[in-house]
Every structure is written in C-alpha cells, then in structure tokens.
Amino acid sequence: MEYSVEAVHQEGLRFVATAGSHSVTTDYPLKADDVGAGQRPLEMLLASLASCAGGALVVLLRRGGHRVGGLTVRARGVRRSEHPTVFTEIALEFVVCGNLERSVVAEALEQSEARVCPVWAMLKPATPISSSFRIVES
C-alpha cells in the first residue's frame, strides 16, 4: 500500500497539504509568539502519533471485549534549540474513560507501542517516547 500527500506552498511558510479529499493547512511562523494559519509541522507529527496510538489502543481494548467510553491522548514534545530542531523526547498521556482494569489498559498500551501503531514504531528508534495512562470511570 502506498500513501501520498501533496503540499502546496501558499505564502511565507504556509502550505496546504492534501491527501485524497482531505486537506490541512500547516504554517511555521518565524516569531515564536505568532499564531500562524495552521499547525506547525512538528505539532502535526505529535497529532499523528497521538491519534495513531490512541486509535490502536481503542481497537485493542474493543477487540478484547472492553467498552471504551472515551479517550483523550495528550502528546508533548521537547524540541532542541539548535538545527535541526528535532524532538529530543516525547511524552504521551492517555486518559481512558470506562470501567477498565489497569492491567488491561497497560497490556493494550504495550501492544499499541510494540506491534500496532506504525507512527510510534517509526519514531521510537530515534526519539525516546514515554507513555502513561489514567482511567476515568464513566
């Protein structure tokens, strides 16, 4: 299977990236306090990791017959100041809603990292990624 994205320059460092019928605007304002017209590319990378890992966790829990009432994934990346300004570490926090045992969520999260989420698999050889979770009963 092959994926493709086309990123078209707009102005400044703004691009519209299109995959199929879906588009997203990315921007990289040069001043740290500028908002920009879209997410920064590294923010998109964090969004990709959070949604991929979260989706894998939901699928694994449901496949095990567990009811998931909701899930929020928070991703935080620490970036180095010199170029290339790559992430030096990433932390993922999963907030799972439901009446679930900690051991069940821990096992599903381990499987998400080790076998299911391709974004996590691609990033972890170069960037330390920690994960934590908490369960909020629904």
DOBATOR-600378 format. One record per residue: x, y, z of N, C-alpha, C in turn; residue in three letters. Coordinates in steps of 0.02 Angstrom, whole numbers, padded with zeros to 5 digits, always signed. Atoms other than C-alpha are relative to their C-alpha. Example, Ala and Ser with C-alpha at 12.3 -4.5 7.8 and 13.67 -1.06 7.14 Angstrom:
+00045-00059+00000+00615-00225+00390+00045+00060+00000ALA/-00042-00059-00003+00684-00053+00357-00039+00055+00037SER/
END
This chain:
+00042-00059+00000+00000+00000+00000+00045+00062+00000MET/-00038-00062+00004+00062+00173-00039-00046+00059+00017GLU/+00035-00062-00015+00007+00341+00031+00036+00057-00035TYR/-00032-00059+00027+00038+00509-00047-00036+00062+00025SER/+00025-00065-00021+00016+00689+00007+00032+00051-00046VAL/-00026-00055+00040+00035+00845-00097-00003+00063+00043GLU/-00003-00061-00040+00092+01002-00004+00013+00058-00048ALA/-00006-00057+00046+00065+01165-00100+00014+00063+00041VAL/-00020-00061-00033+00153+01323-00044-00051+00055-00011HIS/+00047-00055+00004+00037+01469-00006+00037+00067+00003GLN/-00041-00060-00010+00144+01610+00064+00039-00009+00065GLU/-00041+00008-00060+00276+01631+00198+00023-00072+00004GLY/-00015+00071-00008+00298+01455+00266-00065-00040+00007LEU/+00066+00032-00003+00114+01408+00247-00008-00047-00060ARG/+00014+00049+00052+00066+01252+00149-00070-00028+00011PHE/+00061+00039-00004-00097+01164+00111+00019-00070-00023VAL/-00017+00070+00015-00067+00976+00118-00064-00038-00012ALA/+00061+00036+00019-00195+00866+00031+00017-00073-00010THR/-00003+00073+00009-00217+00678+00043-00071-00021-00019ALA/+00067+00018+00023-00363+00617-00060-00045+00061+00000GLY/+00047-00056-00001-00511+00730-00024+00007+00042+00065SER/-00010-00036-00064-00443+00795+00144+00061+00045-00004HIS/-00055-00049+00000-00336+00950+00165+00011+00028+00070SER/-00018-00031-00063-00246+01028+00311+00051+00056-00015VAL/-00048-00055+00008-00153+01193+00325+00053-00005+00054THR/-00055-00004-00047+00017+01196+00405+00034+00067-00008THR/-00034-00065+00003+00115+01351+00447+00058-00003+00049ASP/-00058-00003-00045+00280+01391+00529+00019+00074+00007TYR/-00017-00071-00009+00279+01572+00587+00069+00005+00031PRO/-00069-00006-00023+00457+01630+00617+00006+00032+00069LEU/+00000-00028-00067+00413+01726+00775-00037-00048+00046LYS/+00028+00050-00045+00379+01611+00922-00069+00017+00025ALA/+00065-00018-00027+00228+01710+00982-00054+00010-00054ASP/+00050-00004+00054+00142+01717+00811-00042-00063-00002ASP/+00046+00056+00001-00010+01605+00795+00007-00040-00065VAL/-00003+00034+00064+00005+01565+00610-00069-00020-00024GLY/+00063+00018+00031-00129+01498+00495-00016-00075+00006ALA/+00011+00072-00008-00115+01314+00543+00050-00027+00050GLY/-00047+00032-00046-00023+01191+00650+00070-00001-00031GLN/-00069+00008+00022+00166+01185+00641+00011-00073-00019ARG/-00011+00070+00021+00234+01029+00555+00017-00047+00059PRO/-00014+00043-00057+00304+00962+00720-00061-00012+00043LEU/+00063+00012-00035+00134+00986+00801-00041-00052-00037GLU/+00035+00051+00040+00060+00884+00658+00030-00069+00013MET/-00033+00063-00016+00188+00749+00696-00026-00027+00067LEU/+00028+00021-00064+00129+00745+00877-00073-00022-00007LEU/+00070+00018+00012-00052+00742+00818-00005-00069-00033ALA/+00000+00064+00034-00013+00596+00704+00015-00057+00049SER/-00018+00051-00050+00070+00498+00845-00058-00010+00049LEU/+00054+00006-00049-00070+00537+00969-00061-00035-00028ALA/+00060+00030+00029-00210+00489+00851+00013-00073-00021SER/-00017+00069+00019-00121+00332+00788+00003-00045+00062CYS/-00006+00040-00061-00077+00269+00962-00067-00006+00035ALA/+00066+00002-00031-00249+00315+01028-00047-00046-00038GLY/+00042+00045+00040-00337+00228+00884+00017-00073+00011GLY/-00022+00068-00012-00232+00073+00911-00024-00024+00069ALA/+00022+00018-00067-00274+00074+01097-00075-00016+00001LEU/+00072+00011+00003-00461+00089+01064-00016-00067-00034VAL/+00012+00062+00037-00457-00052+00936+00018-00061+00043VAL/-00022+00057-00041-00360-00167+01052-00046-00012+00059LEU/+00046+00009-00057-00474-00135+01201-00067-00028-00023LEU/+00065+00025+00026-00632-00160+01098+00006-00072-00024ARG/-00011+00069+00024-00560-00316+01017+00000-00049+00059ARG/+00000+00042-00060-00536-00383+01194-00067-00001+00036GLY/+00066+00001-00028-00720-00353+01229-00012+00053+00053GLY/+00006-00053-00051-00695-00198+01336-00034+00061-00030HIS/+00036-00060+00022-00808-00047+01324+00041+00062+00017ARG/-00037-00062-00010-00716+00117+01300-00050+00057-00007VAL/+00048-00055+00001-00822+00268+01345+00028+00063-00031GLY/-00033-00057+00029-00696+00391+01276+00075-00005+00010GLY/-00073-00001-00006-00511+00426+01254+00026+00068-00021LEU/-00036-00060+00017-00404+00581+01256+00074-00016+00005THR/-00073+00010+00000-00220+00574+01210+00033+00068-00003VAL/-00039-00062+00000-00105+00717+01255+00072-00017-00018ARG/-00069+00011+00021+00062+00723+01166+00040+00063+00012ALA/-00043-00056-00014+00204+00835+01222+00070-00018-00025ARG/-00067+00011+00026+00369+00851+01131+00048+00055+00023GLY/-00052-00048-00018+00528+00935+01192+00048+00004-00060VAL/-00039-00011+00060+00624+01011+01048+00067+00032+00018ARG/-00065-00032-00012+00808+01054+01045+00003+00067-00035ARG/-00001-00068+00026+00855+01233+01007+00043+00006-00063SER/-00043-00005+00060+00991+01201+00876-00030-00041-00058GLU/+00026+00034+00060+00953+01146+00699+00038-00065-00013HIS/+00073+00004+00009+00884+01027+00653-00034-00004+00068PRO/+00034-00007-00064+00762+01066+00793-00048-00059+00012THR/+00039+00062-00009+00704+00886+00817-00023-00007+00072VAL/+00021+00016-00068+00611+00819+00967+00054-00043+00032PHE/-00048+00040-00039+00730+00753+01099-00036-00049+00045THR/+00042+00047-00037+00588+00669+01193-00073+00017-00013GLU/+00072-00007+00008+00402+00641+01177-00034-00037+00057ILE/+00039+00032-00052+00277+00602+01314-00073-00004-00023ALA/+00070+00012+00016+00105+00528+01284-00038-00014+00065LEU/+00043+00014-00056-00033+00533+01414-00068-00020-00027GLU/+00064+00026+00022-00188+00429+01385-00050+00004+00058PHE/+00054-00003-00049-00348+00468+01480-00058-00041-00028VAL/+00049+00049+00025-00464+00320+01457-00062+00003+00044VAL/+00063-00001-00036-00647+00331+01506-00033-00069-00005CYS/+00034+00064-00001-00731+00171+01560+00015-00037+00065GLY/-00011+00042-00058-00739+00037+01692+00048-00056-00020ASN/-00052+00044+00025-00575-00046+01646+00052-00014+00054LEU/-00054+00019-00045-00441-00138+01744+00065+00032-00025GLU/-00064-00030+00018-00270-00053+01747+00043-00049-00041ARG/-00042+00050+00034-00186-00215+01690-00022-00008-00073SER/+00027+00007+00068-00299-00225+01536+00023+00059-00043VAL/-00022-00059+00037-00259-00046+01483+00075-00001-00011VAL/-00074+00003+00006-00073-00070+01518+00021-00049-00055ALA/-00017+00049+00051-00067-00226+01409-00018+00025-00070GLU/+00020-00027+00066-00162-00143+01266+00047+00056-00021ALA/-00047-00054+00016-00048+00009+01276+00068-00028-00021LEU/-00063+00033+00018+00105-00103+01270-00004-00029-00071GLU/+00009+00027+00068+00036-00190+01115-00004+00055-00052GLN/+00004-00057+00046-00004-00022+01035+00070+00023-00019SER/-00069-00022+00013+00178+00029+01053+00040-00053-00038GLU/-00044+00052+00026+00259-00137+01011-00021-00027-00069ALA/+00020+00036+00060+00152-00202+00868-00051+00034-00045ARG/+00058-00023+00039+00007-00096+00810+00009+00070-00031VAL/-00003-00069+00024+00043+00091+00792+00063+00012-00043CYS/-00059-00010+00043+00157+00122+00641+00037+00066+00013PRO/-00034-00064-00013+00192+00303+00688+00046-00007+00060VAL/-00041+00012-00059+00256+00251+00859+00061-00042-00020TRP/-00055+00044+00022+00362+00114+00778+00052+00039-00040ALA/-00047-00039+00040+00440+00240+00658+00039+00049+00042MET/-00033-00053-00039+00480+00372+00788+00045-00027+00056LEU/-00035+00020-00061+00542+00269+00936+00073-00019-00009LYS/-00072+00013+00005+00711+00215+00864+00043+00064+00006PRO/-00038-00061+00000+00764+00398+00853-00018+00047+00058ALA/+00024-00046-00051+00664+00482+00992-00030-00038+00059THR/+00031+00033-00058+00628+00423+01169-00073+00022+00008PRO/+00072-00014-00008+00439+00410+01192-00023-00035+00064ILE/+00028+00030-00062+00365+00385+01365-00076+00003-00005SER/+00073+00000-00001+00184+00344+01397-00025-00014+00070SER/+00034+00011-00063+00068+00349+01544-00075+00001-00014SER/+00073-00001+00009-00118+00324+01568-00033+00006+00068PHE/+00044+00001-00058-00256+00353+01690-00069-00018-00024ARG/+00067+00022+00016-00430+00284+01694-00050+00043+00037ILE/+00054-00039-00029-00582+00392+01724-00063-00042-00008VAL/+00060+00043+00005-00733+00285+01767-00059+00040-00026GLU/+00058-00035+00029-00887+00327+01667-00064-00025+00029SER/
END
